[in-house]
Protein backbone atom coordinates (compact mmCIF):
# COMPACT_ATOMS: atom_id res chain seq x y z
CA UNK A 1 0.00 0.00 0.00
CA UNK A 2 1.08 3.57 -0.71
CA UNK A 3 1.77 5.58 2.41
CA UNK A 4 -0.24 8.71 3.19
CA UNK A 5 2.58 11.24 2.47
CA UNK A 6 3.19 9.68 -0.95
CA UNK A 7 -0.53 9.81 -1.77
CA UNK A 8 -0.61 13.50 -0.83
CA UNK A 9 2.45 14.18 -3.00
CA UNK A 10 0.92 12.37 -5.98
CA UNK A 11 -2.34 14.27 -5.54
CA UNK A 12 -0.46 17.58 -5.45
CA UNK A 13 1.52 16.75 -8.62
CA UNK A 14 -1.67 15.75 -10.48
CA UNK A 15 -3.39 18.98 -9.43
CA UNK A 16 -0.41 21.02 -10.65
CA UNK A 17 -0.42 19.13 -13.95
CA UNK A 18 -4.15 19.67 -14.52
CA UNK A 19 -3.81 23.34 -13.62
CA UNK A 20 -1.06 23.69 -16.21
CA UNK A 21 -3.26 22.08 -18.84
CA UNK A 22 -6.10 24.46 -17.97
CA UNK A 23 -3.85 27.50 -18.19
CA UNK A 24 -2.51 26.29 -21.53
CA UNK A 25 -6.02 25.73 -22.91
CA UNK A 26 -7.10 29.20 -21.84
CA UNK A 27 -3.93 31.10 -22.71
CA UNK A 28 -4.38 34.84 -23.06
CA UNK A 29 -4.31 36.12 -26.64
CA UNK A 30 -4.05 39.54 -28.25
CA UNK A 31 -5.55 39.49 -31.77
CA UNK A 32 -5.22 42.09 -34.55
CA UNK A 33 -7.36 42.50 -37.67
CA UNK A 34 -8.17 45.18 -40.24
CA UNK A 35 -11.03 45.85 -42.66
CA UNK A 36 -8.81 45.66 -45.75
CA UNK A 37 -5.30 44.40 -46.46
CA UNK A 38 -5.01 45.93 -49.95
CA UNK A 39 -5.48 49.69 -49.93
CA UNK A 40 -4.48 52.80 -51.86
CA UNK A 41 -2.16 55.47 -50.56
CA UNK A 42 -4.28 58.05 -48.75
CA UNK A 43 -6.93 55.55 -47.62
CA UNK A 44 -7.82 55.49 -43.93
CA UNK A 45 -8.14 52.00 -42.48
CA UNK A 46 -9.54 50.68 -39.21
CA UNK A 47 -7.41 48.42 -37.03
CA UNK A 48 -9.05 46.38 -34.27
CA UNK A 49 -6.99 44.99 -31.39
CA UNK A 50 -8.78 42.63 -29.00
CA UNK A 51 -7.63 41.14 -25.68
CA UNK A 52 -9.60 38.15 -24.40
CA UNK A 53 -8.45 38.63 -20.80
CA UNK A 54 -8.53 41.16 -17.96
CA UNK A 55 -6.16 43.99 -18.82
CA UNK A 56 -5.68 44.85 -15.11
CA UNK A 57 -4.87 48.48 -15.82
CA UNK A 58 -2.29 47.71 -18.52
CA UNK A 59 -2.25 50.06 -21.49
CA UNK A 60 -1.79 48.96 -25.09
CA UNK A 61 1.61 49.94 -26.43
CA UNK A 62 1.11 50.93 -30.07
CA UNK A 63 4.14 53.19 -30.40
CA UNK A 64 5.61 50.75 -32.93
CA UNK A 65 2.92 51.86 -35.40
CA UNK A 66 4.45 55.33 -35.69
CA UNK A 67 7.16 54.12 -38.07
CA UNK A 68 4.82 53.44 -41.03
CA UNK A 69 1.43 54.79 -39.91
CA UNK A 70 -0.17 57.90 -38.53
CA UNK A 71 -2.64 57.09 -35.75
CA UNK A 72 -5.59 59.43 -36.37
CA UNK A 73 -7.85 58.26 -33.55
CA UNK A 74 -8.20 55.52 -30.97
CA UNK A 75 -11.07 54.17 -28.91
CA UNK A 76 -11.19 51.60 -26.13
CA UNK A 77 -14.19 49.54 -25.03
CA UNK A 78 -14.68 46.83 -22.40
CA UNK A 79 -17.33 44.14 -22.56
CA UNK A 80 -18.20 40.72 -21.17
CA UNK A 81 -19.18 37.45 -22.80
CA UNK A 82 -21.05 34.58 -21.17
CA UNK A 83 -20.13 31.18 -22.62
CA UNK A 84 -21.39 27.96 -20.99
CA UNK A 85 -22.25 29.88 -17.85
CA UNK A 86 -18.78 31.41 -17.53
CA UNK A 87 -18.06 35.12 -17.76
CA UNK A 88 -15.16 36.28 -19.94
CA UNK A 89 -13.92 39.85 -19.86
CA UNK A 90 -12.63 41.37 -23.11
CA UNK A 91 -11.12 44.69 -24.15
CA UNK A 92 -11.12 46.07 -27.69
CA UNK A 93 -9.21 49.00 -29.19
CA UNK A 94 -10.28 50.66 -32.45
CA UNK A 95 -7.47 52.57 -34.18
CA UNK A 96 -7.84 54.59 -37.40
CA UNK A 97 -4.58 54.52 -39.35
CA UNK A 98 -3.20 56.46 -42.31
CA UNK A 99 -0.24 54.77 -44.10
CA UNK A 100 2.77 57.05 -44.53
CA UNK A 101 4.06 55.39 -47.71
CA UNK A 102 3.17 52.85 -50.38
CA UNK A 103 4.40 49.30 -50.74
CA UNK A 104 4.25 46.32 -48.42
CA UNK A 105 3.82 47.59 -44.85
CA UNK A 106 3.77 45.62 -41.63
CA UNK A 107 1.56 46.26 -38.65
CA UNK A 108 4.14 45.28 -36.03
CA UNK A 109 3.56 43.10 -33.01
CA UNK A 110 1.72 45.12 -30.36
CA UNK A 111 2.31 44.65 -26.64
CA UNK A 112 -0.10 44.58 -23.71
CA UNK A 113 1.70 43.67 -20.52
CA UNK A 114 3.53 40.44 -21.32
CA UNK A 115 1.22 39.47 -24.19
CA UNK A 116 2.20 40.18 -27.82
CA UNK A 117 0.07 40.13 -30.98
CA UNK A 118 1.02 38.62 -34.33
CA UNK A 119 2.25 41.05 -37.03
CA UNK A 120 -0.11 41.80 -39.94
CA UNK A 121 0.87 42.61 -43.55
CA UNK A 122 -0.74 45.41 -45.55
CA UNK A 123 -0.28 46.25 -49.24
CA UNK A 124 -0.49 49.96 -50.06
CA UNK A 125 -0.73 50.93 -53.75
CA UNK A 126 0.34 54.29 -55.06
CA UNK A 127 -2.42 56.84 -55.47
CA UNK A 128 -3.92 57.03 -58.97
CA UNK A 129 -5.51 60.48 -58.54
CA UNK A 130 -4.42 63.48 -60.57
CA UNK A 131 -3.64 66.92 -59.22
CA UNK A 132 -6.82 68.27 -60.83
CA UNK A 133 -8.77 66.77 -57.92
CA UNK A 134 -6.93 68.91 -55.36
CA UNK A 135 -8.97 71.25 -53.17
CA UNK A 136 -12.29 70.04 -54.66
CA UNK A 137 -15.04 69.14 -52.24
CA UNK A 138 -16.80 66.71 -54.62
CA UNK A 139 -15.88 64.87 -57.81
CA UNK A 140 -16.67 61.73 -59.82
CA UNK A 141 -14.00 59.52 -61.35
CA UNK A 142 -14.46 56.68 -63.86
CA UNK A 143 -11.84 54.20 -65.04
CA UNK A 144 -11.69 51.02 -67.12
CA UNK A 145 -9.19 48.18 -67.02
CA UNK A 146 -8.40 48.08 -70.79
CA UNK A 147 -8.20 50.83 -73.39
CA UNK A 148 -8.31 48.31 -76.25
CA UNK A 149 -9.98 44.93 -76.50
CA UNK A 150 -12.14 42.63 -78.59
CA UNK A 151 -15.85 42.50 -79.20
CA UNK A 152 -17.64 40.49 -76.44
CA UNK A 153 -14.52 40.62 -74.25
CA UNK A 154 -15.02 41.52 -70.59
CA UNK A 155 -14.14 45.10 -69.55
CA UNK A 156 -14.24 46.19 -65.89
CA UNK A 157 -15.69 49.69 -65.42
CA UNK A 158 -15.24 51.34 -62.02
CA UNK A 159 -17.02 54.50 -60.83
CA UNK A 160 -16.07 56.40 -57.66
CA UNK A 161 -17.83 59.36 -56.03
CA UNK A 162 -15.62 61.42 -53.68
CA UNK A 163 -17.00 64.03 -51.31
CA UNK A 164 -15.95 65.96 -48.21
CA UNK A 165 -18.21 66.65 -45.27
CA UNK A 166 -21.60 65.00 -44.88
CA UNK A 167 -24.37 64.44 -47.40
CA UNK A 168 -27.78 65.72 -46.43
CA UNK A 169 -30.53 63.05 -46.32
CA UNK A 170 -32.18 62.37 -49.67
CA UNK A 171 -29.35 63.88 -51.71
CA UNK A 172 -26.40 62.48 -53.59
CA UNK A 173 -28.43 61.06 -56.47
CA UNK A 174 -26.43 59.52 -59.30
CA UNK A 175 -27.99 59.16 -62.73
CA UNK A 176 -27.93 55.75 -64.44
CA UNK A 177 -24.97 55.11 -66.73
CA UNK A 178 -25.45 54.64 -70.46
CA UNK A 179 -23.08 51.82 -71.44
CA UNK A 180 -24.10 51.88 -75.10
CA UNK A 181 -24.28 48.65 -77.07
CA UNK A 182 -22.96 46.36 -74.34
CA UNK A 183 -24.11 43.60 -72.08
CA UNK A 184 -23.37 44.62 -68.49
CA UNK A 185 -23.47 43.15 -65.01
CA UNK A 186 -23.13 44.84 -61.61
CA UNK A 187 -20.23 43.18 -59.80
CA UNK A 188 -20.19 45.55 -56.82
CA UNK A 189 -23.35 47.51 -56.14
CA UNK A 190 -21.74 49.90 -53.67
CA UNK A 191 -18.87 49.97 -51.20
CA UNK A 192 -18.03 52.88 -48.90
CA UNK A 193 -14.66 53.82 -47.43
CA UNK A 194 -12.50 56.86 -46.62
CA UNK A 195 -9.37 58.16 -48.31
CA UNK A 196 -7.06 61.19 -48.04
CA UNK A 197 -6.04 63.22 -51.10
CA UNK A 198 -3.62 66.15 -50.69
CA UNK A 199 -4.33 66.23 -46.97
CA UNK A 200 -8.13 66.28 -47.37
CA UNK A 201 -10.33 63.44 -46.08
CA UNK A 202 -12.93 62.15 -48.55
CA UNK A 203 -15.73 59.62 -48.28
CA UNK A 204 -15.74 57.34 -51.33
CA UNK A 205 -18.66 55.39 -52.81
CA UNK A 206 -17.55 52.81 -55.38
CA UNK A 207 -19.37 50.74 -58.01
CA UNK A 208 -17.95 48.04 -60.29
CA UNK A 209 -19.42 46.74 -63.57
CA UNK A 210 -18.52 44.05 -66.10
CA UNK A 211 -19.11 45.21 -69.69
CA UNK A 212 -19.25 43.07 -72.84
CA UNK A 213 -19.27 45.23 -76.04
CA UNK A 214 -21.48 43.82 -78.79
CA UNK A 215 -19.94 45.53 -81.82
CA UNK A 216 -16.50 46.62 -82.95
CA UNK A 217 -15.42 50.22 -83.31
CA UNK A 218 -15.06 53.07 -80.86
CA UNK A 219 -17.10 52.77 -77.66
CA UNK A 220 -17.63 55.95 -75.63
CA UNK A 221 -19.16 55.79 -72.16
CA UNK A 222 -20.39 59.25 -71.22
CA UNK A 223 -19.64 60.31 -67.67
CA UNK A 224 -22.68 60.13 -65.43
CA UNK A 225 -23.80 62.97 -63.16
CA UNK A 226 -24.38 63.35 -59.42
CA UNK A 227 -26.37 66.08 -57.68
CA UNK A 228 -27.23 66.89 -54.07
CA UNK A 229 -26.30 68.97 -51.03
CA UNK A 230 -23.49 68.42 -48.52
CA UNK A 231 -22.43 70.17 -45.33
CA UNK A 232 -18.74 71.05 -45.47
CA UNK A 233 -17.03 72.92 -42.62
CA UNK A 234 -20.37 74.13 -41.27
CA UNK A 235 -21.69 75.33 -44.63
CA UNK A 236 -24.11 73.73 -47.06
CA UNK A 237 -22.74 73.30 -50.56
CA UNK A 238 -24.53 72.19 -53.72
CA UNK A 239 -23.23 69.14 -55.56
CA UNK A 240 -23.36 69.06 -59.35
CA UNK A 241 -20.52 66.94 -60.72
CA UNK A 242 -20.01 64.83 -63.82
CA UNK A 243 -17.62 61.92 -64.30
CA UNK A 244 -15.02 61.84 -67.04
CA UNK A 245 -15.85 60.17 -70.35
CA UNK A 246 -14.28 56.81 -71.16
CA UNK A 247 -13.39 55.82 -74.73
CA UNK A 248 -12.13 52.36 -75.70
CA UNK A 249 -11.30 50.78 -79.04
CA UNK A 250 -13.21 47.56 -79.71
CA UNK A 251 -11.57 45.22 -82.21
CA UNK A 252 -13.53 42.68 -84.28
CA UNK A 253 -13.27 38.99 -83.46
CA UNK A 254 -9.84 37.56 -84.22
CA UNK A 255 -9.51 35.23 -87.19
CA UNK A 256 -9.75 31.68 -85.89
CA UNK A 257 -9.20 30.04 -89.27
CA UNK A 258 -12.86 29.11 -89.79
CA UNK A 259 -16.24 30.85 -89.69
CA UNK A 260 -17.81 31.15 -86.26
CA UNK A 261 -21.09 29.33 -85.61
CA UNK A 262 -23.54 28.49 -82.86
CA UNK A 263 -21.54 25.40 -81.92
CA UNK A 264 -18.20 27.22 -82.27
CA UNK A 265 -18.71 30.89 -81.39
CA UNK A 266 -16.14 33.60 -80.73
CA UNK A 267 -15.10 33.13 -77.08
CA UNK A 268 -12.68 35.72 -75.64
CA UNK A 269 -11.97 34.76 -72.01
CA UNK A 270 -9.27 34.81 -69.33
CA UNK A 271 -9.48 31.05 -68.78
CA UNK A 272 -11.68 28.14 -69.78
CA UNK A 273 -11.98 24.49 -68.82
CA UNK A 274 -14.27 21.57 -69.62
CA UNK A 275 -14.77 18.25 -67.89
CA UNK A 276 -17.10 15.25 -67.93
CA UNK A 277 -18.29 12.93 -65.17
CA UNK A 278 -19.69 9.52 -66.05
CA UNK A 279 -22.19 8.52 -63.39
CA UNK A 280 -22.67 4.94 -62.16
CA UNK A 281 -21.59 3.17 -65.34
CA UNK A 282 -22.52 -0.56 -65.04
CA UNK A 283 -19.83 -3.20 -65.50
CA UNK A 284 -21.90 -4.94 -68.17
CA UNK A 285 -23.68 -2.63 -70.60
CA UNK A 286 -26.58 -4.07 -72.55
CA UNK A 287 -28.84 -2.75 -75.25
CA UNK A 288 -31.36 -0.37 -73.69
CA UNK A 289 -29.21 0.57 -70.70
CA UNK A 290 -28.78 4.27 -69.98
CA UNK A 291 -25.27 5.74 -69.70
CA UNK A 292 -25.33 9.12 -67.97
CA UNK A 293 -22.66 11.80 -68.01
CA UNK A 294 -22.53 15.41 -66.82
CA UNK A 295 -20.50 17.87 -68.90
CA UNK A 296 -19.39 21.13 -67.26
CA UNK A 297 -18.01 24.08 -69.23
CA UNK A 298 -16.57 26.96 -67.17
CA UNK A 299 -15.25 30.32 -68.39
CA UNK A 300 -13.63 33.20 -66.51
CA UNK A 301 -14.53 36.50 -68.17
CA UNK A 302 -17.70 35.58 -70.08
CA UNK A 303 -21.43 35.58 -69.36
CA UNK A 304 -23.23 32.25 -69.27
CA UNK A 305 -25.33 33.39 -72.24
CA UNK A 306 -22.13 33.64 -74.33
CA UNK A 307 -21.22 29.98 -73.83
CA UNK A 308 -22.21 27.59 -76.65
CA UNK A 309 -24.64 24.67 -76.32
CA UNK A 310 -22.89 21.34 -75.82
CA UNK A 311 -24.46 18.79 -78.15
CA UNK A 312 -23.58 15.18 -78.96
CA UNK A 313 -25.21 13.80 -82.13
CA UNK A 314 -26.87 10.39 -82.26
CA UNK A 315 -24.66 7.55 -83.44
CA UNK A 316 -25.45 4.60 -85.66
CA UNK A 317 -25.87 2.33 -82.62
CA UNK A 318 -26.90 4.73 -79.85
CA UNK A 319 -29.17 7.67 -79.16
CA UNK A 320 -28.39 10.74 -77.03
CA UNK A 321 -31.04 12.40 -74.86
CA UNK A 322 -29.92 15.71 -73.31
CA UNK A 323 -31.61 17.41 -70.38
CA UNK A 324 -32.04 21.22 -70.46
CA UNK A 325 -28.69 22.87 -69.63
CA UNK A 326 -28.19 24.56 -66.27
CA UNK A 327 -26.24 27.81 -66.08
CA UNK A 328 -24.85 29.86 -63.20
CA UNK A 329 -22.63 32.90 -62.68
CA UNK A 330 -20.34 33.95 -59.83
CA UNK A 331 -19.73 37.69 -59.46
CA UNK A 332 -16.20 38.38 -58.23
CA UNK A 333 -14.29 41.63 -57.90
CA UNK A 334 -12.06 40.35 -60.71
CA UNK A 335 -14.95 39.58 -63.08
CA UNK A 336 -17.60 37.00 -63.95
CA UNK A 337 -17.14 33.24 -63.69
CA UNK A 338 -19.81 31.39 -65.71
CA UNK A 339 -20.69 27.72 -65.93
CA UNK A 340 -23.09 25.58 -67.92
CA UNK A 341 -23.85 21.97 -67.03
CA UNK A 342 -25.42 19.48 -69.44
CA UNK A 343 -26.63 16.01 -68.44
CA UNK A 344 -26.72 13.49 -71.29
CA UNK A 345 -28.31 10.03 -71.24
CA UNK A 346 -26.83 7.76 -73.92
CA UNK A 347 -28.89 4.64 -74.80
CA UNK A 348 -27.27 1.86 -76.90
CA UNK A 349 -29.58 0.51 -79.59
CA UNK A 350 -27.45 -2.40 -80.86
CA UNK A 351 -24.80 -4.75 -79.43
CA UNK A 352 -21.14 -4.28 -80.23
CA UNK A 353 -18.88 -1.30 -79.68
CA UNK A 354 -20.19 2.25 -79.43
CA UNK A 355 -17.77 5.15 -79.75
CA UNK A 356 -18.69 8.44 -78.09
CA UNK A 357 -16.80 11.08 -80.09
CA UNK A 358 -14.48 13.62 -78.53
CA UNK A 359 -15.55 17.26 -78.18
CA UNK A 360 -13.31 20.25 -78.91
CA UNK A 361 -13.97 23.93 -78.35
CA UNK A 362 -11.65 26.72 -79.46
CA UNK A 363 -11.42 29.91 -77.38
CA UNK A 364 -9.30 33.06 -77.39
CA UNK A 365 -7.10 33.71 -74.35
CA UNK A 366 -7.27 37.48 -73.71
CA UNK A 367 -4.27 37.24 -71.37
CA UNK A 368 -1.87 35.60 -73.86
CA UNK A 369 -3.64 36.88 -77.04
CA UNK A 370 -3.60 33.37 -78.53
CA UNK A 371 -6.19 30.76 -79.45
CA UNK A 372 -6.43 27.66 -77.26
CA UNK A 373 -8.60 24.53 -77.28
CA UNK A 374 -10.35 22.63 -74.51
CA UNK A 375 -11.08 18.96 -75.20
CA UNK A 376 -13.34 16.20 -73.92
CA UNK A 377 -11.80 12.84 -74.75
CA UNK A 378 -13.99 10.29 -76.51
CA UNK A 379 -14.85 6.94 -74.97
CA UNK A 380 -15.57 3.41 -76.21
CA UNK A 381 -18.09 1.04 -74.59
CA UNK A 382 -18.77 -2.64 -75.30
CA UNK A 383 -22.49 -3.37 -75.46
CA UNK A 384 -24.02 -6.82 -74.96
CA UNK A 385 -27.37 -7.96 -76.34
CA UNK A 386 -30.42 -7.76 -74.14
CA UNK A 387 -30.59 -10.73 -71.76
CA UNK A 388 -32.55 -13.77 -73.03
CA UNK A 389 -32.77 -12.21 -76.49
CA UNK A 390 -30.96 -13.23 -79.70
CA UNK A 391 -28.12 -11.23 -81.20
CA UNK A 392 -29.76 -9.30 -84.00
CA UNK A 393 -26.49 -8.79 -85.79
CA UNK A 394 -26.45 -12.55 -86.49
CA UNK A 395 -30.06 -12.49 -87.64
CA UNK A 396 -29.45 -9.60 -89.98
CA UNK A 397 -26.48 -11.42 -91.50
CA UNK A 398 -28.88 -14.12 -92.75
CA UNK A 399 -30.14 -11.65 -95.35
CA UNK A 400 -27.28 -12.86 -97.59
CA UNK A 401 -28.89 -14.86 -100.48
CA UNK A 402 -26.03 -17.37 -100.52
CA UNK A 403 -26.58 -18.23 -96.86
CA UNK A 404 -30.29 -18.67 -97.51
CA UNK A 405 -29.67 -21.13 -100.39
CA UNK A 406 -27.10 -23.12 -98.37
CA UNK A 407 -29.61 -23.64 -95.59
CA UNK A 408 -31.84 -25.61 -97.93
CA UNK A 409 -34.69 -23.21 -97.44
CA UNK A 410 -36.96 -23.05 -100.52
CA UNK A 411 -38.11 -19.50 -99.84
CA UNK A 412 -37.21 -17.00 -102.48
CA UNK A 413 -35.02 -13.99 -101.77
CA UNK A 414 -38.03 -11.67 -101.64
CA UNK A 415 -39.92 -14.02 -99.31
CA UNK A 416 -36.89 -14.23 -97.01
CA UNK A 417 -36.62 -10.44 -96.84
CA UNK A 418 -40.33 -10.07 -96.16
CA UNK A 419 -40.16 -12.60 -93.35
CA UNK A 420 -37.22 -10.82 -91.75
CA UNK A 421 -38.96 -7.48 -92.05
CA UNK A 422 -42.17 -8.81 -90.48
CA UNK A 423 -40.41 -10.78 -87.74
CA UNK A 424 -37.45 -8.61 -86.69
CA UNK A 425 -38.57 -5.00 -86.82
CA UNK A 426 -41.77 -5.28 -84.80
CA UNK A 427 -39.78 -7.17 -82.20
CA UNK A 428 -37.00 -4.59 -82.24
CA UNK A 429 -39.51 -1.77 -81.94
CA UNK A 430 -41.19 -3.44 -78.99
CA UNK A 431 -37.86 -4.11 -77.29
CA UNK A 432 -36.67 -0.52 -77.72
CA UNK A 433 -39.98 0.84 -76.46
CA UNK A 434 -39.87 -1.42 -73.39
CA UNK A 435 -36.20 -0.59 -72.73
CA UNK A 436 -36.89 3.13 -73.00
CA UNK A 437 -39.90 2.90 -70.66
CA UNK A 438 -37.76 0.98 -68.17
CA UNK A 439 -35.03 3.60 -68.48
CA UNK A 440 -37.50 6.43 -67.84
CA UNK A 441 -38.93 4.56 -64.85
CA UNK A 442 -35.46 3.92 -63.37
CA UNK A 443 -34.46 7.54 -63.98
CA UNK A 444 -37.67 8.78 -62.27
CA UNK A 445 -37.12 6.46 -59.29
CA UNK A 446 -33.45 7.47 -59.01
CA UNK A 447 -34.37 11.16 -59.14
CA UNK A 448 -37.08 10.66 -56.52
CA UNK A 449 -34.66 8.75 -54.30
CA UNK A 450 -31.98 11.42 -54.79
CA UNK A 451 -34.47 14.14 -53.82
CA UNK A 452 -35.39 12.20 -50.67
CA UNK A 453 -31.71 11.70 -49.84
CA UNK A 454 -31.05 15.40 -50.33
CA UNK A 455 -33.94 16.29 -48.02
CA UNK A 456 -32.65 13.80 -45.45
CA UNK A 457 -29.15 15.21 -45.81
CA UNK A 458 -30.47 18.75 -45.32
CA UNK A 459 -32.33 17.61 -42.22
CA UNK A 460 -29.14 16.02 -40.90
CA UNK A 461 -27.22 19.20 -41.68
CA UNK A 462 -29.67 21.19 -39.56
CA UNK A 463 -29.13 18.89 -36.59
CA UNK A 464 -25.38 18.28 -37.05
CA UNK A 465 -23.79 21.47 -38.37
CA UNK A 466 -20.39 20.79 -36.74
CA UNK A 467 -19.99 17.36 -38.37
CA UNK A 468 -20.94 18.60 -41.83
CA UNK A 469 -18.78 21.71 -41.40
CA UNK A 470 -15.73 19.52 -40.75
CA UNK A 471 -16.60 17.26 -43.67
CA UNK A 472 -16.74 19.93 -46.37
CA UNK A 473 -13.73 21.73 -44.92
CA UNK A 474 -11.74 18.58 -45.78
CA UNK A 475 -13.39 17.96 -49.17
CA UNK A 476 -11.90 18.58 -52.61
CA UNK A 477 -11.60 22.17 -53.85
CA UNK A 478 -14.81 22.32 -55.90
CA UNK A 479 -16.95 20.63 -53.25
CA UNK A 480 -15.44 22.90 -50.61
CA UNK A 481 -16.18 26.03 -52.66
CA UNK A 482 -19.80 25.01 -53.33
CA UNK A 483 -20.46 24.38 -49.62
CA UNK A 484 -18.58 27.55 -48.68
CA UNK A 485 -20.96 29.63 -50.81
CA UNK A 486 -23.94 27.82 -49.25
CA UNK A 487 -22.58 28.45 -45.74
CA UNK A 488 -22.07 32.16 -46.41
CA UNK A 489 -25.59 32.52 -47.80
CA UNK A 490 -27.53 30.34 -45.36
CA UNK A 491 -25.62 30.89 -42.12
CA UNK A 492 -24.32 34.45 -42.54
CA UNK A 493 -26.83 35.78 -45.12
CA UNK A 494 -23.98 36.91 -47.40
CA UNK A 495 -24.31 36.68 -51.18
CA UNK A 496 -21.08 38.52 -52.10
CA UNK A 497 -17.74 38.20 -50.36
CA UNK A 498 -17.41 41.99 -50.31
CA UNK A 499 -20.17 41.99 -47.67
CA UNK A 500 -17.77 40.32 -45.21
CA UNK A 501 -16.45 43.81 -44.43
CA UNK A 502 -19.64 44.41 -42.44
CA UNK A 503 -18.60 41.49 -40.19
CA UNK A 504 -15.05 42.82 -39.73
CA UNK A 505 -13.83 39.79 -41.70
CA UNK A 506 -11.49 41.42 -44.20
CA UNK A 507 -8.87 38.71 -43.71
CA UNK A 508 -11.46 36.04 -44.54
CA UNK A 509 -12.51 38.00 -47.63
CA UNK A 510 -8.92 38.18 -48.89
CA UNK A 511 -8.35 34.44 -48.40
CA UNK A 512 -11.59 33.57 -50.21
CA UNK A 513 -10.56 35.82 -53.12
CA UNK A 514 -7.17 34.07 -53.24
CA UNK A 515 -8.88 30.66 -53.24
CA UNK A 516 -11.26 31.76 -56.03
CA UNK A 517 -8.34 32.98 -58.12
CA UNK A 518 -6.59 29.62 -57.78
CA UNK A 519 -9.81 27.68 -58.48
CA UNK A 520 -10.98 29.68 -61.51
CA UNK A 521 -7.61 30.55 -63.11
CA UNK A 522 -5.55 27.34 -63.23
CA UNK A 523 -2.73 28.99 -65.19
CA UNK A 524 -1.89 31.24 -62.24
CA UNK A 525 0.89 30.43 -59.79
CA UNK A 526 -0.01 27.37 -57.74
CA UNK A 527 -0.69 27.75 -54.02
CA UNK A 528 -1.35 25.31 -51.18
CA UNK A 529 -5.15 25.11 -51.30
CA UNK A 530 -5.31 22.63 -48.41
CA UNK A 531 -3.64 25.13 -46.09
CA UNK A 532 -5.79 27.93 -47.48
CA UNK A 533 -9.01 25.94 -46.90
CA UNK A 534 -7.95 25.26 -43.31
CA UNK A 535 -7.35 28.98 -42.74
CA UNK A 536 -10.74 29.88 -44.25
CA UNK A 537 -12.54 27.34 -42.06
CA UNK A 538 -10.70 28.58 -38.97
CA UNK A 539 -11.82 32.15 -39.69
CA UNK A 540 -15.38 30.98 -40.41
CA UNK A 541 -15.46 29.28 -37.04
CA UNK A 542 -14.88 32.63 -35.37
CA UNK A 543 -18.02 34.17 -36.92
CA UNK A 544 -21.33 33.41 -35.28
CA UNK A 545 -24.20 32.49 -37.68
CA UNK A 546 -26.91 35.14 -38.02
CA UNK A 547 -30.50 34.37 -37.07
CA UNK A 548 -33.53 35.53 -39.04
CA UNK A 549 -34.13 38.32 -36.53
CA UNK A 550 -30.68 39.77 -37.13
CA UNK A 551 -30.73 39.48 -40.89
CA UNK A 552 -31.81 43.07 -41.51
CA UNK A 553 -29.17 45.18 -43.21
CA UNK A 554 -27.06 47.55 -41.13
CA UNK A 555 -25.84 49.59 -44.04
CA UNK A 556 -27.13 53.17 -43.86
CA UNK A 557 -25.99 54.58 -47.14
CA UNK A 558 -27.18 58.01 -48.24
CA UNK A 559 -26.78 57.32 -51.94
CA UNK A 560 -29.57 55.79 -53.96
CA UNK A 561 -28.78 52.46 -55.60
CA UNK A 562 -27.16 52.82 -58.96
CA UNK A 563 -28.74 50.58 -61.59
CA UNK A 564 -27.42 50.16 -65.14
CA UNK A 565 -29.77 50.53 -68.07
CA UNK A 566 -31.15 47.43 -69.68
CA UNK A 567 -28.64 45.96 -72.11
CA UNK A 568 -29.40 46.16 -75.79
CA UNK A 569 -29.81 43.02 -77.80
CA UNK A 570 -27.02 41.78 -79.91
Phi, psi and omega in degrees: 000148180276132182291162183298317179299321181292320178299318178297319180295316179297319178298321179295317180296320179295319179297318178296319180297314179295324177296321178296320177297319180295317180294324179292319182294328183247043180295142179290139179229151176235107186259151181227135175210160180223161183288329180215145177251350174240113185226173178251147181302129185104345178286143176261128182242155177258133178241125178252129176241126185232131175251128182263034182211171177290125182283339175053043176081358179286144179255144179289129179264103180245024180295336180293343179289338187297340183294317184242354185225152170255122180276108184279322180203161179210140178226147179234138178220144178245141178207168183235147175237142177246113181235121181054039177080000180253142181264129178240126178269137179225153177230136181231135175248137176244113181248136174255120189245147174237114179298142181271345182205171178264170181109195179273113180251156183236121169285110188291171176294125179264154187238133173226102187066240179258003183261135181241147175267165175279144176293158183226129181273141173232147179242116185250116178274155178292148182293138180260008185273143180272165181292343182293344180275353185296142174065009176268141180279331182216142171194155177250140177227133177240146177211159181223151189280339179225138175272340179221141178192187184256160176300138180070005174282151179282130172241138178258117181253125182241133179238131178233136175247118180254137174208151174260157179081215185224130178288140175283148182304139178081006180244181183081042182273127180253131180286150178300150182268137175265106182269008177067210183278074179221154161273142182217150179225140175278115177271324179223110185294314179189133170228146186235132176205175180248151175212162179240126178235121180052041177083357180257137179271128180238145166268135185239130171249129188234138175234150181225133182232149169255124182246144179228093181301141184254359176209153181280166182119199181268125178250121178245125177254108182293140179295133179282175188234146176234142179220154180163197180224137178228152175259117182236120178052043176084000181238146176273131181233139179281143178250125175208085186237152179232140179284161177289149176286150177239129178235129179230151178263122182255117180273151175291169180301137180293153182285113180266006178090354178204156180297145177279150183216182179296321180281334179229079181276176173283121187231086175274118184214165176280322176203158180207142176214156179220144179209159178229150181227109177279129189252120172050056178285124181291156179292321176248120181257127181240164178303130180096346175292158179250122175258122185248136174220150177246122179255130180239125176245125184233136181227139176254110180110017176222155171280156179297329180291344179274345182282144185281159173289141179260113185235140174240118183289157175296146175259178180293332184236020176202158176238148182244126178242113183259136173279159178304135182293150176249134181235152177207157181224137173251128181261109179250165176295337180266000176134188182270140169241118186244148179220144167233139179237133181235127176258124181243134173251118184253122185245114176294141180246358180205149178289164182118205179261135171245138182244112175278119186291158175286164181230130181233141180222123180268138178220162183253120180279110182287346178279316181264349182061037178225155175281144175223167183227133171257145189225137166257122181288144176288171182213147181244134178236145173262127185246129178265158176295164175297140182302141178063022178232149181290161176277113186286346174292323179291321179297316183294334180290342180287358178288352179291124183301325182296318179295325180293317180294319182294336181283350180082008180283134182271005178290147176284170180298318180294320179296321180296317180296318181297320180296316180298317181297320184279341182260324187274308191294318175301322180294316178300314181300317180295318180297314181296319180296316179295316180299319181292319177297320177296318179299314179299319180296315179297319179297317180296318179294319179296319180294319179295318179295320179297320179297318179295320179296321179295319179295320177296319180297320179296320179297319177295322179300321181295327184267342182227065183295325183294316181298312180293325177299315179294323182297308184284341174292337180254008182279177177292169190301315185289319177296318178301315184293321179297316179288331176297315179298319178296321180295316180298321183283316186277320185270324184249355180058045180240125179257338177232141182295338178296339180285351178294342178300326181295339179260014182057040184241049181295322179298319177297319179299316181296320181290324177294319177299319179295320178294318179298320180298318179291324183286321188262350179230079186299338182282352180286170182298131184290144176230167180279094183290332179296316178295320181294320178296320178297321179293320179297315180294324178296319179291323177297324180295342180273351182257126180281136177298145177275144173268171182298329183286342180252015185282344184299144186289141178259359181285130182238066182279149182258005177257140176288151182297137182262116181249136175283157177289157180298134183291146176281155178287156177296000000 
